[in-house]
Amino acid sequence: MSDRSASASAWRAVWLWVVVLALPVTGAIAGEPFRIEIVDKANGWPVPLVTLRATHAVEFVSDNAGVVAFDLPELMEKEVWLHVDGHGYEVPKDGFGYRGLRVVPRPGAVQRIEVNRTIIAKRLGRLTGAGLFAESQKTGRDLDWQESGVLGSDSVQNAVHRGKHFWAWGDTNLAHYPLGVFDMSSATTSLQPLTSFEPPVRLQLDYFRDEKARPRGVAKMPGSGPTWVSAYVSLPDKDGAARLVGTYIKVRGFLEAYECGLCVWDDEKAAFEREQVLWTKSEASPERPPVPDGHPAMWEDESGKKWVLFGNPLPNLRCPATFEAWKDPSTWEVLTPQKTLADAAGGKPVTPHTGSIAWNAFRKRWVTVFMQAFGEPSAFGELWYAEADSPTGKWGPAVKVLSHNNYTFYNPRLHSEFTPDGSPILLFEGTYTAQFANDPPKTPRYDYNQILYRLDLDDPKLNGAQ
């Protein structure tokens, strides 16, 4: 290169730097999001799962920290209307009946939006899936959160076993394929995995993983199709050793069960092994016989005998609370659960579909949270609370505690073991999914995952059940 060419190149470089340095500072941060913090007006808690929708249909959904990172370059520095939809959290309607508000998004700025809670249950946050703090991370916060690799988890099972809390889920979505695990993913936590019963929820699950460090299945039963395990419970054997057990079903086609049996956890393999086959579908035996199913609950009767009750939600089978009795069908006793409960608000019958029960020391009664069959406004998204003196009933009346706008929330599971004895706080989770609803758009990140709620049993709104 000649001296003249080198000199010209140097001058061009200097000129470029002058131009860059002369750019306005706002241009350097033009891509920084506008942080929106959505909070419950009554207590200031962050509210997850609130959708904000602009008038050109672009949507944002608040994460576990109640945060939305608004980053639309076409709407920055402009007055913007946002529709607000929160499945039980809302803002007042305007003159045209729209629930929403106006904001002026500015890069790096922060705005708080207060919403009113219209449901009795308080939403604490999502337990499974990816991006629990994704919106907050876009604004530079919660960067220490560790992703699990799980994108979706169906229907939880829980058991306390050998000093740990065991978790298991049905079909599980991974990034590389839908239903990347279809024979029960699983994880463990400490016995008290939540440090607070207020949002944001930060449940760090220790998953069982494969050689590629991806969450793996733990119930690879012989036969084609997915394996689902329920009736997940730890029982003592004759030598006093704890044995983690469950009931498995093999599924084909569209939710057709064709085999059912018992399985036992192998602590060394960290996986379930088949114990025995109880039923295989055939022309002679088209229907599955009564077997342990649903969510177990321990109960000691008036004579001091210990039982494990199985049901979904109300008990429909029991057996003595030992490993040997559990694997011997001759010890099982079939129960007839209550078919309907009365609505505390008007006495109309409410039909339970899925759910669980637990003894509650604060209420000194048995309690249940269950999903209603064919409820309104969502056929499988309406959740109710009820009490009973005995786990086998009579139950009711029932109070609706959670409702969804055309979305499903099934298989709710109580977590009475997470709170201290005598606490008025009752926690429950369930599967939030678009399945079985009227073709709603799927909520990004939340769909097909577990969400945790809190009930305060001293809330006067529950007096109808108390």
TASUL-V959254 format. One record per residue. RES is the residue in one letter. PHI is phi in whole degrees, -180 to 180 (none if undefined). OMEGA is omega as a letter, one per 30 degrees, with the letter a starting at -180 (999 if undefined). Layout:
RES_PHI_OMEGA ; RES_PHI_OMEGA
This chain:
M_none_a ; S_-75_l ; D_-61_a ; R_-65_l ; S_-64_l ; A_-62_a ; S_-66_l ; A_-65_l ; S_-63_l ; A_-63_l ; W_-65_l ; R_-63_l ; A_-62_l ; V_-63_a ; W_-61_l ; L_-61_l ; W_-63_l ; V_-62_a ; V_-64_a ; V_-62_a ; L_-66_a ; A_-82_a ; L_-64_l ; P_-65_a ; V_-60_a ; T_-59_l ; G_-66_a ; A_-74_a ; I_-115_a ; A_-59_a ; G_-89_a ; E_-74_a ; P_-71_l ; F_-91_a ; R_-89_l ; I_-110_l ; E_-110_a ; I_-99_a ; V_-132_l ; D_-74_a ; K_-61_a ; A_-75_a ; N_-135_l ; G_79_a ; W_-71_l ; P_-63_a ; V_-117_l ; P_-75_l ; L_60_l ; V_-114_a ; T_-96_l ; L_-110_a ; R_-127_l ; A_-76_a ; T_-72_l ; H_-104_l ; A_75_l ; V_-77_a ; E_-117_l ; F_-131_l ; V_-126_a ; S_-67_a ; D_-90_a ; N_-62_l ; A_-88_a ; G_72_a ; V_-106_l ; V_-122_l ; A_-99_a ; F_-80_a ; D_-135_a ; L_-85_a ; P_-61_a ; E_-74_a ; L_-117_l ; M_-65_l ; E_66_l ; K_-121_l ; E_-72_a ; V_-128_l ; W_-90_l ; L_-124_l ; H_-70_a ; V_-121_l ; D_-137_a ; G_-135_l ; H_46_l ; G_104_l ; Y_-127_a ; E_-151_l ; V_-116_a ; P_-63_l ; K_-75_l ; D_-93_a ; G_-64_l ; F_-96_l ; G_89_l ; Y_-84_l ; R_-99_a ; G_-179_a ; L_-163_l ; R_-106_l ; V_-135_l ; V_-121_a ; P_-67_l ; R_-133_a ; P_-54_l ; G_82_a ; A_-81_a ; V_-129_l ; Q_-135_l ; R_-100_l ; I_-117_l ; E_-95_l ; V_-122_l ; N_-97_l ; R_-85_a ; T_-107_l ; I_-104_l ; I_-79_l ; A_-69_l ; K_-107_a ; R_-78_a ; L_-96_l ; G_148_a ; R_-85_a ; L_-99_a ; T_-126_l ; G_97_a ; A_-99_l ; G_66_l ; L_-60_l ; F_-126_a ; A_-63_a ; E_-67_l ; S_-63_l ; Q_-65_l ; K_-64_l ; T_-101_l ; G_90_a ; R_-117_l ; D_55_a ; L_-75_a ; D_-87_a ; W_-67_a ; Q_-97_l ; E_-76_a ; S_-87_a ; G_94_l ; V_-92_l ; L_-105_a ; G_-154_a ; S_-140_a ; D_-108_l ; S_56_a ; V_-83_l ; Q_-127_a ; N_-134_l ; A_-157_l ; V_-91_a ; H_-145_l ; R_50_l ; G_82_l ; K_-131_l ; H_-98_a ; F_-96_l ; W_-124_l ; A_-145_a ; W_-131_l ; G_-72_a ; D_-52_a ; T_-130_l ; N_-88_l ; L_-117_a ; A_-66_a ; H_-83_l ; Y_-171_l ; P_-61_a ; L_53_l ; G_-62_l ; V_-127_l ; F_-127_l ; D_-139_l ; M_71_l ; S_-80_a ; S_-154_l ; A_-154_l ; T_-128_l ; T_-142_l ; S_-68_a ; L_-67_l ; Q_-119_a ; P_-79_a ; L_-108_l ; T_-85_a ; S_-147_l ; F_-108_l ; E_-123_l ; P_-73_g ; P_-82_l ; V_-81_l ; R_-132_l ; L_-92_a ; Q_-96_a ; L_-96_l ; D_-97_a ; Y_-78_l ; F_-76_a ; R_-126_l ; D_-91_a ; E_-67_l ; K_-96_l ; A_68_l ; R_-93_l ; P_-53_a ; R_-121_l ; G_-78_a ; V_-125_a ; A_-141_a ; K_-84_l ; M_-76_l ; P_-59_l ; G_112_a ; S_-79_l ; G_86_a ; P_-63_l ; T_-116_l ; W_-118_l ; V_-120_l ; S_-134_a ; A_52_a ; Y_-80_a ; V_-156_l ; S_-105_a ; L_-127_l ; P_-78_l ; D_-91_a ; K_-63_l ; D_-95_l ; G_88_l ; A_-80_l ; A_-78_l ; R_-124_l ; L_-87_a ; V_-134_l ; G_-164_l ; T_-110_a ; Y_-107_l ; I_-132_l ; K_-100_a ; V_-126_l ; R_-139_l ; G_58_l ; F_-97_l ; L_62_l ; E_-94_l ; A_-79_a ; Y_-123_l ; E_-152_a ; C_-142_l ; G_-165_l ; L_-104_l ; C_-138_a ; V_-129_a ; W_-74_l ; D_-98_a ; D_-64_a ; E_-73_l ; K_-83_a ; A_52_a ; A_-160_l ; F_-85_l ; E_-117_l ; R_-68_l ; E_-92_l ; Q_-165_l ; V_-91_a ; L_-99_a ; W_-160_l ; T_-129_a ; K_-65_l ; S_-157_l ; E_-63_a ; A_-76_a ; S_-137_a ; P_-77_a ; E_-114_l ; R_-69_l ; P_-73_l ; P_-61_l ; V_-141_l ; P_-58_a ; D_-153_l ; G_78_a ; H_-109_a ; P_-77_l ; A_-143_l ; M_-85_a ; W_-147_l ; E_-111_a ; D_-79_a ; E_-63_l ; S_-85_a ; G_93_l ; K_-80_a ; K_-95_a ; W_-126_l ; V_-114_a ; L_-101_l ; F_-120_l ; G_-179_a ; N_-153_g ; P_-95_a ; L_-86_a ; P_-58_l ; N_-124_l ; L_-161_l ; R_-142_l ; C_-150_l ; P_-55_a ; A_-82_l ; T_-135_l ; F_-62_a ; E_-65_l ; A_-69_a ; W_-59_a ; K_-91_l ; D_-116_a ; P_-57_l ; S_-69_l ; T_-92_a ; W_-79_l ; E_-122_l ; V_-80_l ; L_-112_l ; T_-111_a ; P_-75_l ; Q_-61_a ; K_-78_a ; T_-139_l ; L_-118_a ; A_-90_l ; D_-66_a ; A_-62_a ; A_-81_a ; G_-155_l ; G_86_l ; K_-66_a ; P_-69_l ; V_-120_a ; T_-96_l ; P_-70_l ; H_-118_l ; T_-138_l ; G_159_a ; S_-150_l ; I_-127_l ; A_-161_l ; W_-77_l ; N_-121_a ; A_-70_l ; F_-67_a ; R_-83_a ; K_55_l ; R_-150_l ; W_-81_a ; V_-128_l ; T_-143_l ; V_-123_a ; F_-138_l ; M_-89_l ; Q_-81_l ; A_-81_l ; F_56_l ; G_-85_l ; E_-135_g ; P_-81_l ; S_-106_a ; A_-58_a ; F_-132_a ; G_-132_a ; E_-108_a ; L_-114_a ; W_-128_l ; Y_-121_l ; A_-152_a ; E_-134_l ; A_-157_l ; D_-76_a ; S_-128_l ; P_-65_l ; T_-94_l ; G_98_g ; K_-82_a ; W_-101_l ; G_114_f ; P_-71_a ; A_-113_l ; V_-118_l ; K_-72_a ; V_-117_a ; L_-154_a ; S_-138_l ; H_-128_l ; N_-95_l ; N_56_l ; Y_-151_a ; T_-104_l ; F_-143_a ; Y_-113_l ; N_51_l ; P_-66_a ; R_-126_l ; L_-72_l ; H_-125_l ; S_-67_a ; E_-74_a ; F_-83_a ; T_-106_l ; P_-63_l ; D_-57_l ; G_88_l ; S_-73_l ; P_-78_a ; I_-87_l ; L_-121_a ; L_-105_l ; F_-149_l ; E_-125_l ; G_-162_a ; T_-93_l ; Y_-95_a ; T_-152_l ; A_-78_a ; Q_-60_l ; F_70_l ; A_-100_a ; N_-88_l ; D_51_l ; P_-79_l ; P_-65_a ; K_-75_l ; T_-75_a ; P_-56_l ; R_70_a ; Y_-81_a ; D_-59_l ; Y_64_l ; N_-142_a ; Q_-98_l ; I_-122_a ; L_-101_l ; Y_-126_l ; R_-128_l ; L_-113_l ; D_-100_a ; L_-72_l ; D_-96_l ; D_-72_l ; P_-57_a ; K_-68_l ; L_-95_a ; N_-59_l ; G_-61_l ; A_-92_a ; Q_-102_999
